[in-house]
């Protein structure tokens, strides 16, 4: 080996070892994030079934998986915020926010959930879609008394999202998500208006019987 390449093998081994460690951490964190998404999805389904204890338990499991994934990635600074971690945090935030909205509890903060601000905002947006499903189920049960408050909460979330006018590099494309929320809100407001008009008409018809 010439003078210029002396020590190259040692350097190569250090680089290879570092890449191997990063790859192992990434793969482990990726599995944990997938598990977090699975638990969060199960929690949302449980919320819609009214199984709130099961939803809370699933969200606790999701939080544990995210915490472990964060610990794995924290050992490699440049891997602290990969896309798959954002996605899993978003799903977890969505589950927690949906549960709070359905139970009419105070919304958790991003700090209390241990998620990034961008993931939290996207989770809020996704929760609006889940609230539309919940509101439509409530309409089908004939219980319109709580629907206006549900719609108001959805509107409040949109009011927050629409003010987050920052570059996509910071917000992970929040503008597009906000546009979807606006569309969902408009459809839901129309559905609730029609349901209330139908209820009023039925009451008037009952009066003439």
KAHUQUI-V490777 format. One record per pair of residues at least 24 apart in sequence whose ideal C-beta (glycine too) atoms are under 10 Angstrom apart, sorted by the first residue. I is the first residue (numbers start at 1). J is the second residue. If there is no record, write none. Layout:
{{I;J} {I;J}}
//
This chain:
{{18;76} {21;75} {21;76} {22;73} {22;75} {22;76} {22;78} {22;79} {24;72} {25;69} {25;71} {25;72} {25;73} {25;74} {25;75} {25;76} {25;79} {26;69} {26;72} {26;73} {26;76} {26;79} {26;82} {26;84} {27;72} {28;68} {28;69} {28;71} {28;72} {28;73} {29;65} {29;66} {29;68} {29;69} {29;70} {29;71} {29;72} {29;73} {29;74} {29;76} {29;79} {29;82} {29;84} {29;85} {29;88} {30;69} {30;72} {30;73} {30;82} {30;84} {30;85} {30;88} {31;65} {31;68} {31;69} {31;72} {32;62} {32;64} {32;65} {32;66} {32;67} {32;68} {32;69} {32;70} {32;71} {32;72} {32;73} {32;84} {32;85} {32;88} {33;62} {33;65} {33;66} {33;68} {33;69} {33;70} {33;72} {33;73} {33;82} {33;83} {33;84} {33;85} {33;86} {33;87} {33;88} {33;89} {33;91} {33;92} {34;65} {34;69} {34;84} {34;87} {34;88} {35;61} {35;62} {35;64} {35;65} {35;66} {35;68} {35;69} {35;88} {36;61} {36;62} {36;63} {36;64} {36;65} {36;66} {36;67} {36;68} {36;69} {36;84} {36;85} {36;87} {36;88} {36;89} {36;91} {36;92} {36;95} {37;62} {37;65} {37;66} {37;84} {37;87} {37;88} {37;89} {37;90} {37;91} {37;92} {37;95} {38;62} {38;65} {38;88} {38;91} {39;63} {39;64} {39;65} {39;66} {39;88} {39;91} {39;92} {39;95} {40;65} {40;66} {40;88} {40;89} {40;90} {40;91} {40;92} {40;93} {40;94} {40;95} {40;96} {40;98} {40;123} {41;91} {41;94} {41;95} {42;95} {43;91} {43;92} {43;94} {43;95} {43;96} {43;98} {43;99} {44;91} {44;94} {44;95} {44;96} {44;98} {44;99} {44;102} {44;126} {44;127} {44;130} {44;133} {45;95} {45;130} {46;95} {46;99} {47;95} {47;98} {47;99} {47;100} {47;101} {47;102} {47;103} {47;130} {47;133} {47;134} {48;98} {48;102} {48;130} {48;133} {48;134} {48;137} {50;102} {50;137} {52;99} {52;102} {52;103} {55;95} {55;96} {55;98} {55;99} {55;102} {55;103} {56;95} {56;96} {56;99} {56;103} {58;95} {58;99} {59;92} {59;93} {59;95} {59;96} {59;98} {59;99} {59;108} {59;113} {62;88} {62;89} {62;91} {62;92} {62;93} {62;95} {62;96} {62;113} {63;92} {63;95} {63;96} {63;113} {63;114} {63;115} {65;92} {66;91} {66;92} {66;113} {66;114} {66;115} {66;119} {67;114} {70;114} {70;115} {80;116} {81;116} {81;118} {81;119} {81;172} {83;172} {85;115} {85;116} {85;119} {86;115} {86;116} {86;118} {86;119} {86;122} {86;172} {87;119} {87;122} {87;172} {88;115} {88;119} {89;113} {89;114} {89;115} {89;116} {89;118} {89;119} {89;120} {89;122} {89;123} {90;115} {90;116} {90;118} {90;119} {90;120} {90;121} {90;122} {90;123} {90;124} {90;125} {90;126} {90;172} {90;177} {91;115} {91;119} {91;122} {91;123} {91;126} {92;119} {92;120} {92;123} {93;119} {93;120} {93;121} {93;122} {93;123} {93;124} {93;125} {93;126} {93;127} {94;119} {94;120} {94;122} {94;123} {94;124} {94;125} {94;126} {94;127} {94;128} {94;129} {94;130} {95;123} {95;126} {95;127} {95;130} {96;120} {96;123} {96;127} {97;123} {97;124} {97;125} {97;126} {97;127} {97;128} {97;130} {97;131} {97;157} {98;123} {98;124} {98;126} {98;127} {98;128} {98;129} {98;130} {98;131} {98;133} {98;134} {99;127} {99;130} {100;127} {100;153} {101;127} {101;128} {101;130} {101;131} {101;134} {101;149} {101;150} {101;153} {101;154} {101;157} {102;127} {102;130} {102;131} {102;134} {102;138} {102;150} {102;153} {104;146} {104;149} {104;150} {104;153} {107;153} {107;156} {107;157} {116;172} {117;164} {117;170} {117;171} {118;164} {118;166} {118;168} {118;169} {118;170} {118;171} {118;172} {118;173} {118;174} {119;172} {121;157} {121;160} {121;161} {121;164} {121;171} {121;172} {121;174} {121;177} {121;178} {122;161} {122;171} {122;172} {122;173} {122;174} {122;177} {122;178} {123;177} {124;156} {124;157} {124;158} {124;160} {124;161} {124;174} {124;177} {124;178} {124;181} {125;157} {125;158} {125;160} {125;161} {125;174} {125;176} {125;177} {125;178} {125;179} {125;180} {125;181} {125;184} {126;177} {126;180} {126;181} {127;153} {127;154} {127;157} {127;181} {128;153} {128;154} {128;155} {128;157} {128;158} {128;161} {128;177} {128;178} {128;180} {128;181} {128;182} {128;184} {128;185} {128;188} {129;154} {129;180} {129;181} {129;184} {129;188} {131;157} {131;184} {131;185} {131;188} {132;181} {132;184} {132;185} {132;187} {132;188} {132;191} {133;184} {133;188} {135;188} {135;191} {135;192} {135;195} {136;187} {136;188} {136;191} {136;192} {136;195} {138;192} {138;195} {139;188} {139;191} {139;192} {139;194} {139;195} {139;196} {139;198} {139;199} {140;195} {142;195} {142;199} {144;192} {144;195} {144;196} {144;198} {144;199} {147;188} {147;191} {147;192} {147;195} {147;196} {148;192} {148;196} {150;188} {150;192} {151;185} {151;188} {151;189} {151;191} {151;192} {151;193} {154;181} {154;184} {154;185} {154;188} {154;189} {155;181} {155;185} {155;188} {155;189} {157;181} {157;185} {158;182} {158;184} {158;185} {158;186}}
//
